[in-house]
Amino acid sequence: MRSALIWLVRLCSLAAWVAAAVACMWLLGASAMARPWHEPFVWGAVAVGCAVVRVVALWVLRGEPKDDGFTDEFWVKLRTGALWAIVAFSSAVFAVAILTSSNAGEKLDALRDAGAEVSTATVVERQSTRQELSDGVVKGYASRLVVSVPGGAERLTVRGAYTKEKPGKGTEVDVLWARSDPGLGGYVNESKDLSTFAENRWRAFQDDELGMGSLIAFIVMAFIGAILTLVFTLVPDADDLQEVAWSAPFQTVRTALTVLVFWGWSPLMLGSQSSAPQIIVAVGSSCLVLLGYIGTSLRGFG
């Protein structure tokens, strides 16, 4: 019975690691696709399920396994490094996903579901315009426009059109719209790669300003995670790492953190309305994961 529980813990750990890695990989580029994002949600649910089963087995087991070839320093350090690698990767992915989650808003989802395409349109009427400021400097303009698409809609309403220059009658803009349903209006944003949205294809870092920002955020968070991986893998003693890995209370905290993050991201993945607490969890998920694992890893320093 004890041997079966030990292997259940190990297999659940491996399955949760793989599922979390796949879920994060999908989430990294899912924002360019219409929701619901079934793939990261399903893989995330598998990771959470395995983590829960694992912690239940740990509570039943109540102790570390005896020496059996997987408890020496090499395997303990390797396992710890792999754990921190997925922690670092997921933290970086969450940072990117929260920056780009607005790309997959309800309007864009509706346009893509209706078969969106990108066309060059001409402004026939500017109904309103406001400046977009950053530190007192004008970065662009948000306007309510009516545009005409050659060979398509003669009057297509675009709300919140973002342009770098103030648009006027006769200005040409790229617009994302659905030929099958012009009533949905259009989407104009000169800081985004509209073709990626139209193709509804997975893409981690898009060819636009936000894509560069998300790439920088990914690199920064991954670098921080890499440093933490080295520190928490190489510095602690292997026996202390082993104790933390098989401690039911410590692993319960980590599992609760995993469930919390999945709960916070679920509405965003499924395209449903998020509650205020879920939004807070999703926005802070990168720091939440890092701080949570740092806090539960300090015991490894003895």
DRENKOL-521838 format. One record per residue (C-alpha): z, y, x; residue in three letters. Coordinates in Angstrom, 2 decimals, padded with zeros to 5 digits. Each point is the difference from the previous one (the first is absolute). Layout:
// residues N
{zz Z; yy Y; xx X; rest ala};
...
// end
This chain:
// residues 302
{zz 000.00; yy 000.00; xx 000.00; rest met};
{zz 000.97; yy 002.43; xx 002.77; rest arg};
{zz -003.16; yy -000.78; xx 001.96; rest ser};
{zz -002.14; yy 000.60; xx -003.10; rest ala};
{zz 001.64; yy 003.39; xx -000.58; rest leu};
{zz -000.58; yy 001.00; xx 003.63; rest ile};
{zz -003.70; yy -000.77; xx -000.27; rest trp};
{zz -000.19; yy 001.72; xx -003.38; rest leu};
{zz 001.38; yy 003.16; xx 001.64; rest val};
{zz -002.51; yy -000.23; xx 002.82; rest arg};
{zz -003.01; yy -000.71; xx -002.19; rest leu};
{zz 000.93; yy 002.81; xx -002.40; rest cys};
{zz 000.32; yy 002.36; xx 002.96; rest ser};
{zz -003.47; yy -000.93; xx 001.22; rest leu};
{zz -001.54; yy 000.23; xx -003.48; rest ala};
{zz 001.66; yy 003.38; xx -000.66; rest ala};
{zz -001.22; yy 001.34; xx 003.37; rest trp};
{zz -003.60; yy -001.05; xx -000.67; rest val};
{zz 000.04; yy 001.27; xx -003.59; rest ala};
{zz 001.49; yy 003.35; xx 001.06; rest ala};
{zz -002.61; yy 000.39; xx 002.73; rest ala};
{zz -002.85; yy -000.70; xx -002.42; rest val};
{zz 001.48; yy 002.30; xx -002.66; rest ala};
{zz 000.35; yy 002.86; xx 002.48; rest cys};
{zz -003.51; yy -000.53; xx 001.33; rest met};
{zz -001.37; yy 000.28; xx -003.52; rest trp};
{zz 002.15; yy 003.01; xx -000.78; rest leu};
{zz -001.27; yy 001.75; xx 003.12; rest leu};
{zz -003.43; yy 000.53; xx -001.54; rest gly};
{zz 000.58; yy -000.61; xx -003.70; rest ala};
{zz 000.20; yy 003.70; xx -000.93; rest ser};
{zz -003.80; yy 000.26; xx 000.27; rest ala};
{zz -000.25; yy -002.56; xx -002.82; rest met};
{zz 000.66; yy 000.31; xx -003.70; rest ala};
{zz 003.34; yy -001.29; xx -001.23; rest arg};
{zz 001.54; yy -002.39; xx -000.77; rest pro};
{zz 000.25; yy -001.21; xx 003.58; rest trp};
{zz 000.61; yy -003.64; xx -000.82; rest his};
{zz -000.28; yy -001.38; xx 003.54; rest glu};
{zz 002.87; yy 001.93; xx 001.65; rest pro};
{zz 002.12; yy -000.40; xx -003.13; rest phe};
{zz -000.39; yy -003.79; xx -000.10; rest val};
{zz 000.57; yy -000.45; xx 003.74; rest trp};
{zz 002.97; yy 002.35; xx -000.18; rest gly};
{zz 001.47; yy -002.03; xx -002.86; rest ala};
{zz -000.41; yy -003.17; xx 002.08; rest val};
{zz 001.81; yy 001.64; xx 002.93; rest ala};
{zz 002.85; yy 001.14; xx -002.26; rest val};
{zz 000.27; yy -003.42; xx -001.65; rest gly};
{zz 000.18; yy -001.78; xx 003.34; rest cys};
{zz 002.61; yy 002.46; xx 001.26; rest ala};
{zz 002.17; yy -000.58; xx -003.06; rest val};
{zz -000.24; yy -003.81; xx 000.30; rest val};
{zz 000.83; yy 000.29; xx 003.69; rest arg};
{zz 003.16; yy 002.05; xx -000.53; rest val};
{zz 001.20; yy -002.36; xx -002.76; rest val};
{zz -000.44; yy -002.91; xx 002.42; rest ala};
{zz 001.96; yy 001.91; xx 002.63; rest leu};
{zz 002.93; yy 000.48; xx -002.37; rest trp};
{zz 000.01; yy -003.71; xx -000.77; rest val};
{zz -000.37; yy -000.90; xx 003.68; rest leu};
{zz 002.74; yy 002.33; xx 001.27; rest arg};
{zz -000.58; yy -000.46; xx 003.71; rest gly};
{zz -002.44; yy -000.18; xx 002.89; rest glu};
{zz -002.07; yy -003.08; xx 000.82; rest pro};
{zz 000.94; yy -002.17; xx 002.94; rest lys};
{zz -002.19; yy -000.15; xx 003.08; rest asp};
{zz -003.29; yy -001.53; xx -001.10; rest asp};
{zz -002.63; yy 001.62; xx 002.21; rest gly};
{zz -000.33; yy 003.15; xx -002.09; rest phe};
{zz 003.32; yy 001.56; xx 000.97; rest thr};
{zz -000.59; yy 000.68; xx 003.70; rest asp};
{zz -000.50; yy 003.54; xx 001.31; rest glu};
{zz -003.80; yy -000.13; xx 000.03; rest phe};
{zz -000.32; yy -000.84; xx -003.70; rest trp};
{zz 002.76; yy 002.37; xx -001.05; rest val};
{zz -001.59; yy 002.92; xx 001.86; rest lys};
{zz -003.47; yy -000.92; xx -001.25; rest leu};
{zz 001.22; yy -000.17; xx -003.59; rest arg};
{zz 001.82; yy 003.31; xx 000.30; rest thr};
{zz -003.05; yy 001.67; xx 001.53; rest gly};
{zz -002.22; yy -001.30; xx -002.79; rest ala};
{zz 002.45; yy 001.32; xx -002.60; rest leu};
{zz 000.09; yy 003.45; xx 001.55; rest trp};
{zz -003.79; yy 000.00; xx 000.38; rest ala};
{zz -000.43; yy -000.37; xx -003.77; rest ile};
{zz 002.72; yy 002.61; xx -000.58; rest val};
{zz -001.87; yy 002.44; xx 002.26; rest ala};
{zz -003.35; yy -000.79; xx -001.62; rest phe};
{zz 001.29; yy 000.32; xx -003.55; rest ser};
{zz 001.70; yy 003.33; xx 000.78; rest ser};
{zz -003.26; yy 001.36; xx 001.40; rest ala};
{zz -001.95; yy -001.32; xx -003.00; rest val};
{zz 002.41; yy 001.59; xx -002.48; rest phe};
{zz -000.44; yy 003.35; xx 001.75; rest ala};
{zz -003.77; yy -000.25; xx -000.33; rest val};
{zz 000.08; yy -001.30; xx -003.56; rest ala};
{zz 002.25; yy 002.77; xx -001.28; rest ile};
{zz -002.28; yy 002.62; xx 001.59; rest leu};
{zz -003.07; yy -001.48; xx -001.67; rest thr};
{zz 001.47; yy -001.27; xx -003.28; rest ser};
{zz -001.12; yy 003.20; xx -001.77; rest ser};
{zz -003.56; yy -001.03; xx 000.80; rest asn};
{zz 000.34; yy -002.71; xx -002.61; rest ala};
{zz 001.12; yy 002.16; xx -002.90; rest gly};
{zz -000.75; yy -000.81; xx -003.62; rest glu};
{zz -003.10; yy 002.21; xx -000.15; rest lys};
{zz -001.58; yy -001.60; xx 003.05; rest leu};
{zz 000.88; yy -003.46; xx -001.30; rest asp};
{zz -001.70; yy 000.81; xx -003.31; rest ala};
{zz -003.11; yy 001.32; xx 001.75; rest leu};
{zz -000.26; yy -003.04; xx 002.24; rest arg};
{zz 000.52; yy -002.37; xx -002.91; rest asp};
{zz -002.89; yy 001.76; xx -001.74; rest ala};
{zz -002.31; yy -000.46; xx 002.99; rest gly};
{zz 000.47; yy 003.25; xx 001.92; rest ala};
{zz -002.70; yy 001.35; xx 002.27; rest glu};
{zz -000.29; yy 003.00; xx 002.31; rest val};
{zz -002.61; yy 002.66; xx -000.74; rest ser};
{zz -000.77; yy 003.48; xx 001.27; rest thr};
{zz 000.58; yy 002.35; xx -002.92; rest ala};
{zz -000.47; yy 003.73; xx -000.56; rest thr};
{zz 002.75; yy 002.24; xx -001.35; rest val};
{zz -001.14; yy 001.62; xx -003.25; rest val};
{zz 003.35; yy 001.55; xx -000.92; rest glu};
{zz 003.29; yy 000.70; xx 001.75; rest arg};
{zz 002.73; yy 000.26; xx -002.60; rest gln};
{zz 002.97; yy 000.56; xx 002.32; rest ser};
{zz 000.94; yy -000.05; xx 003.68; rest thr};
{zz 003.19; yy 000.14; xx 002.01; rest arg};
{zz 000.59; yy 000.09; xx 003.71; rest gln};
{zz 001.53; yy -002.98; xx 001.79; rest glu};
{zz 002.40; yy 001.41; xx 002.57; rest leu};
{zz 001.70; yy -001.55; xx 003.02; rest ser};
{zz 002.48; yy 002.17; xx 001.90; rest asp};
{zz -001.56; yy 003.03; xx -001.61; rest gly};
{zz -003.52; yy -000.94; xx 001.14; rest val};
{zz -002.75; yy -000.80; xx -002.50; rest val};
{zz -001.07; yy -003.62; xx 000.59; rest lys};
{zz -002.30; yy -000.32; xx -003.01; rest gly};
{zz -000.43; yy 000.58; xx -003.71; rest tyr};
{zz 000.87; yy -002.01; xx -003.09; rest ala};
{zz -002.32; yy 000.80; xx -002.89; rest ser};
{zz -000.94; yy -001.04; xx -003.49; rest arg};
{zz -003.76; yy -000.34; xx 000.08; rest leu};
{zz -002.91; yy -000.98; xx -002.18; rest val};
{zz -002.76; yy -001.60; xx 002.04; rest val};
{zz -003.48; yy -001.33; xx -000.67; rest ser};
{zz -001.08; yy -003.32; xx 001.47; rest val};
{zz -003.78; yy -000.36; xx 000.58; rest pro};
{zz -001.27; yy -002.91; xx -002.06; rest gly};
{zz 003.38; yy -000.35; xx -001.67; rest gly};
{zz 002.56; yy 002.09; xx -001.85; rest ala};
{zz -001.08; yy 003.61; xx -000.53; rest glu};
{zz 003.58; yy 001.19; xx -000.51; rest arg};
{zz 002.71; yy -002.03; xx 001.71; rest leu};
{zz 003.54; yy 001.35; xx 000.01; rest thr};
{zz 001.94; yy -000.24; xx 003.27; rest val};
{zz 003.68; yy 000.92; xx -000.02; rest arg};
{zz 001.87; yy 000.65; xx 003.22; rest gly};
{zz -003.14; yy 000.01; xx 002.15; rest ala};
{zz 001.01; yy 000.57; xx 003.62; rest tyr};
{zz -002.47; yy 001.88; xx 002.20; rest thr};
{zz 000.42; yy 001.65; xx 003.39; rest lys};
{zz -001.97; yy 003.07; xx -001.10; rest glu};
{zz 000.36; yy 001.82; xx -003.30; rest lys};
{zz -002.63; yy -001.52; xx -002.33; rest pro};
{zz -002.31; yy 002.10; xx -002.12; rest gly};
{zz -002.95; yy -000.45; xx -002.30; rest lys};
{zz -002.72; yy -001.86; xx 001.87; rest gly};
{zz 002.36; yy -001.56; xx 002.58; rest thr};
{zz -000.82; yy -003.63; xx 000.77; rest glu};
{zz 002.86; yy -002.51; xx 000.09; rest val};
{zz 000.30; yy -003.77; xx 000.31; rest asp};
{zz 001.49; yy -001.40; xx -003.20; rest val};
{zz 001.32; yy -003.43; xx -000.91; rest leu};
{zz -000.94; yy -000.77; xx -003.60; rest trp};
{zz -000.87; yy -002.88; xx -002.32; rest ala};
{zz -003.49; yy -000.03; xx -001.49; rest arg};
{zz 001.20; yy -002.39; xx -002.69; rest ser};
{zz 002.75; yy 002.39; xx -001.14; rest asp};
{zz -000.55; yy 003.69; xx 000.86; rest pro};
{zz 002.89; yy 000.86; xx -002.28; rest gly};
{zz 002.38; yy -001.07; xx 002.76; rest leu};
{zz -001.09; yy 003.08; xx 001.92; rest gly};
{zz -000.47; yy 000.08; xx 003.74; rest gly};
{zz 002.01; yy 000.03; xx 003.19; rest tyr};
{zz -000.70; yy 002.42; xx 002.85; rest val};
{zz 002.00; yy 000.07; xx 003.22; rest asn};
{zz -001.62; yy 001.07; xx 003.25; rest glu};
{zz 002.90; yy -001.39; xx 002.06; rest ser};
{zz -000.59; yy -003.58; xx -001.16; rest lys};
{zz -002.64; yy -002.66; xx 000.52; rest asp};
{zz -001.32; yy -000.38; xx -003.55; rest leu};
{zz -002.44; yy -002.78; xx 000.92; rest ser};
{zz 002.93; yy -002.30; xx 000.85; rest thr};
{zz 001.46; yy 000.56; xx -003.47; rest phe};
{zz -003.36; yy -000.57; xx -001.68; rest ala};
{zz -000.56; yy -003.29; xx 001.82; rest glu};
{zz 003.52; yy -001.12; xx -000.95; rest asn};
{zz 000.35; yy -001.78; xx 003.32; rest arg};
{zz 003.03; yy -000.66; xx 002.15; rest trp};
{zz 000.27; yy 002.46; xx 002.86; rest arg};
{zz 003.08; yy 000.69; xx 002.06; rest ala};
{zz -000.88; yy 003.41; xx 001.40; rest phe};
{zz -002.66; yy 002.02; xx -001.77; rest gln};
{zz -002.45; yy 002.45; xx 001.57; rest asp};
{zz 001.78; yy 003.12; xx -001.17; rest asp};
{zz 002.92; yy 002.29; xx 000.88; rest glu};
{zz 002.56; yy -002.17; xx -001.73; rest leu};
{zz -001.34; yy -003.06; xx 001.79; rest gly};
{zz 000.71; yy 001.62; xx 003.36; rest met};
{zz 003.47; yy 001.03; xx -001.14; rest gly};
{zz 000.80; yy -003.49; xx -001.23; rest ser};
{zz -001.25; yy -001.51; xx 003.28; rest leu};
{zz 002.32; yy 002.29; xx 001.97; rest ile};
{zz 002.91; yy -000.92; xx -002.30; rest ala};
{zz -000.77; yy -003.69; xx 000.49; rest phe};
{zz -000.08; yy 000.33; xx 003.79; rest ile};
{zz 003.25; yy 001.99; xx 000.11; rest val};
{zz 001.90; yy -002.41; xx -002.25; rest met};
{zz -001.44; yy -003.03; xx 001.79; rest ala};
{zz 001.04; yy 001.47; xx 003.36; rest phe};
{zz 003.54; yy 000.58; xx -001.24; rest ile};
{zz 000.06; yy -003.52; xx -001.40; rest gly};
{zz -001.29; yy -001.45; xx 003.28; rest ala};
{zz 002.82; yy 001.66; xx 001.93; rest ile};
{zz 002.56; yy -001.33; xx -002.47; rest leu};
{zz -001.58; yy -003.45; xx 000.25; rest thr};
{zz 000.47; yy -000.06; xx 003.76; rest leu};
{zz 003.57; yy 001.34; xx -000.18; rest val};
{zz 001.25; yy -002.33; xx -002.73; rest phe};
{zz -001.79; yy -003.03; xx 001.42; rest thr};
{zz 000.63; yy 000.23; xx 003.73; rest leu};
{zz 003.39; yy 001.75; xx 000.30; rest val};
{zz 002.31; yy -002.11; xx -002.23; rest pro};
{zz 001.24; yy -003.40; xx 001.07; rest asp};
{zz -001.83; yy -002.95; xx -001.57; rest ala};
{zz 003.25; yy -001.42; xx -001.43; rest asp};
{zz 000.71; yy 003.28; xx -001.79; rest asp};
{zz -003.55; yy 000.11; xx -001.36; rest leu};
{zz 000.40; yy -003.55; xx -001.24; rest gln};
{zz 003.24; yy 000.88; xx -001.76; rest glu};
{zz -001.63; yy 002.92; xx -001.84; rest val};
{zz -003.05; yy -002.07; xx -000.95; rest ala};
{zz 002.14; yy -002.66; xx -001.69; rest trp};
{zz 002.60; yy 002.32; xx -001.48; rest ser};
{zz -000.21; yy -000.11; xx -003.80; rest ala};
{zz 001.59; yy 003.47; xx -000.50; rest pro};
{zz -002.33; yy 001.74; xx 002.48; rest phe};
{zz -003.07; yy -001.77; xx -001.36; rest gln};
{zz 001.05; yy 000.83; xx -003.56; rest thr};
{zz -000.08; yy 003.70; xx 000.90; rest val};
{zz -003.48; yy -000.40; xx 001.49; rest arg};
{zz -001.22; yy -001.92; xx -003.02; rest thr};
{zz 001.40; yy 002.62; xx -002.35; rest ala};
{zz -001.87; yy 002.62; xx 002.02; rest leu};
{zz -003.22; yy -002.02; xx -000.33; rest thr};
{zz 000.45; yy -000.30; xx -003.76; rest val};
{zz 000.75; yy 003.72; xx -000.27; rest leu};
{zz -003.14; yy 001.03; xx 001.88; rest val};
{zz -002.17; yy -002.38; xx -002.03; rest phe};
{zz 001.51; yy 001.39; xx -003.20; rest trp};
{zz -000.76; yy 003.55; xx 001.13; rest gly};
{zz -003.63; yy -000.77; xx 000.84; rest trp};
{zz -000.80; yy -002.23; xx -002.99; rest ser};
{zz -001.03; yy 002.80; xx -002.43; rest pro};
{zz -002.28; yy 001.55; xx 002.63; rest leu};
{zz -001.69; yy -003.34; xx 000.61; rest met};
{zz -000.38; yy -000.80; xx -003.69; rest leu};
{zz -001.05; yy 003.49; xx -001.10; rest gly};
{zz 002.96; yy 000.47; xx -002.32; rest ser};
{zz 002.44; yy 002.91; xx -000.30; rest gln};
{zz 002.68; yy 000.13; xx 002.68; rest ser};
{zz 003.57; yy 001.01; xx -000.79; rest ser};
{zz 001.66; yy 002.71; xx 002.09; rest ala};
{zz 002.05; yy -002.54; xx 002.03; rest pro};
{zz -003.12; yy -002.07; xx 000.67; rest gln};
{zz -001.84; yy 003.07; xx 001.27; rest ile};
{zz 002.91; yy 000.82; xx 002.31; rest ile};
{zz 000.05; yy -003.56; xx 001.35; rest val};
{zz -003.77; yy -000.05; xx 000.53; rest ala};
{zz -000.06; yy 003.37; xx 001.75; rest val};
{zz 002.90; yy -000.93; xx 002.27; rest gly};
{zz -000.97; yy -003.64; xx 000.53; rest ser};
{zz -001.04; yy 000.43; xx 003.66; rest ser};
{zz 003.35; yy 001.44; xx 001.07; rest cys};
{zz 001.86; yy -002.25; xx -002.43; rest leu};
{zz -001.40; yy -003.15; xx 001.59; rest val};
{zz 000.62; yy 001.16; xx 003.56; rest leu};
{zz 003.53; yy 001.23; xx -000.66; rest leu};
{zz 000.86; yy -003.08; xx -002.04; rest gly};
{zz -001.05; yy -002.38; xx 002.75; rest tyr};
{zz 001.60; yy 002.10; xx 002.72; rest ile};
{zz 003.28; yy -000.05; xx -001.90; rest gly};
{zz -000.08; yy -003.76; xx -000.47; rest thr};
{zz -001.06; yy -000.62; xx 003.61; rest ser};
{zz 002.77; yy 001.91; xx 001.75; rest leu};
{zz 002.23; yy -003.09; xx -000.27; rest arg};
{zz -002.44; yy -001.66; xx 002.39; rest gly};
{zz 001.36; yy 002.19; xx 002.80; rest phe};
{zz 003.30; yy -001.80; xx -000.28; rest gly};
// end
